[in-house]
């Protein structure tokens, strides 16, 4: 009986420690994941770009979303028309969701819903 209670107490303490860690991580993020999901909710399509092509989009006058610079490592998230993105040689389509492919990219071009 005592062993069962001790095992149960250990499991409860482990769950509480994990919950404290998750809350602490969310607090340190200061809402960046919510803002990133909000930006992705406005996007109909997403394309992965390399650095020079991302620079070309920004030089063409398209602004980078601020939430990208709040991530580690920083990312450039740029909304642009589909035609302008498809002219870039490194444009590679990717699903609009929080995937490893999208999160590991340094520059992502997004197309807004009409």
Buried (B, 14 or more C-beta within 10 A) or exposed (E): EEEEEEEEEEEEEEEEEEEEEEEEEEEEBEEBBEBBEEBBEEBEBBBBBBEEBBEBBBEEEBEBBEBBEBBEEEBBBBBBEBEBBEEBEBBEEBEBEEEEEBEEBBBBBBBEEE
